Amino acid sequence: MNHKSLIEEQFTKQAIPFSEAPNMRDEDAINLLVGAAEPKPGDHSLDVACGPGLVVFGFSPRVKAATGIDVTKAMLARAERLAAERGIQNATWHLGEAEHLPFDAGVFDIVTCRFAFHHVEAPLAVLCEMVRVTRPGGRIVVCDAAAPEDKEKAALFNRLERMRDPSTTRFLPLSELQALFAKAGLDAPALQSYRIPIELDAFVSASFPNPGDEDKLKDLIRASIADKSLDLGAHERDGKLFFHYPAVILSVTRR
C-alpha cells in the first residue's frame, strides 16, 4: 500500500473519533494557532490537511471566508456536517493533496497547517506550496508536535507514533521544523509552545494501530516511566498511562 492510500485508509476510519478527541477540539490550543495568524475580518484563510474542519471553524468567525482542503473524503464529509450543525456559512471545502494545492498563487491572506507535517513524506514541498498560495504580507502558520532533538529519543518517539498510527511518517524536532522555513525562503518564524496532555487508552481509541501494536505501545510508554527515554513526562495513575506531547506553533509573515 502506498503512503497516500495508507493516509486515506487511516483517516477515513478516524474521521469521527478525530473530530471528537478532546486534545484535537481544545479551544485554547486552536485559539493559540488562530491568534498567531493575526486574522482580520476581510481575510481569506486556508487550512491545509484540514481534517474535520476544527481549525477552519476557529477562523470562520474572524475572517471573510475560511477554506479547508484535505485528501480524505470522509474527513471533508465530517467537516461539512459539523459546519452545517454549527450554522457556519463562510466555510468551503476542497479535496486535494497538500503537496499540490489546487489554488492560484497569492490568493490567501492566511495559510495554516495543524498536526499534519508528520504525516506527509515531503514537508518542505508542503510548506513551499503554502508559501506559493499566500499573498505577500500574508501569514503562514504551522503547528505540530516536536520530536526530541536527541536522535535516539526522536527515533523512539517516532516508533511510538507509527505504532499508534501507521500513517505517521516522521515527527521533526523543532530545529528541523525551523530549518524548513529558511529552505522555503521565509524569515525565522515566531515560536509558541504548549503541552498536549494524553491519556493513552483514549488516544489510541481515536486511531487504528496494526494488530498487536497497541500492547507494544503500552509497554514502551510504561518502560519510559523508569528510564525517561521519551522525555514525555509519562506516568501511571489508577491503572491508566498518561504523558504529554510538546506542541509548537511556528508563524511568519510572507515577504
DAURQUI-V981625 format. One line per field, one symbol per residue. ss: DSSP state (A for helix, B for strand, O for the rest). psi: psi as a letter, one per 30 degrees, with the letter a starting at -180 (. if undefined). burial: 1 if it has 24 or more other ideal C-beta (glycine too) atoms within 12 Angstrom, else 0. A space follows every 10 residues. Layout:
ss: ???
psi: ???
burial: ???
//
This chain:
ss: OOAAAAAAAA AAAAAAAAAA OAAAAOAAAA AAAAAAOOOO OOOBBBBBOO OOOAAAAAAA OOOOBBBBBB OOAAAAAAAA AAAAAAOOOO BBBBBOOOOO OOOOOOOBBB BBBBOOAAAO OOAAAAAAAA AAOBBBBBBB BBBBBOBOOO AAAAAAAAAA AAAAOOOOOO OOBAAAAAAA AAAOOOOOOB BBBBBBBBBA AAAAAOOOOO OOAAAAAAAA AAAAAAAOOO OOOOBBBOOB BBBBBBBBBB BBBOO
psi: kleeeeeeee feffeeeeff kefefjeeee eeeeeffhkl fglklkjkhf bggeeeeefe fflekkkkkl fjeeeeeeee eeeeefgkfg klkkklkffi khllkgfkfk klkkhfeffl fieeeeeeee eegklkflkk kkklkkllek eeeeeeeeee efeejffkdk kkleeeeeee eefggllkll kkllkjkkke eeeefgaill kffeeeeeee eeefeefgff hghklkkhgk klalkjkkjk klkk.
burial: 0000011111 1111101110 1011110011 1111111110 0011111111 1111111111 0110111111 1101111111 0110000101 1111111110 1010000111 1111111111 0011011111 1111100111 1111111100 0011011111 1111111111 1111011101 1001010011 1101011111 0011011110 0001001101 1101000011 1101000000 1111111111 11110
//
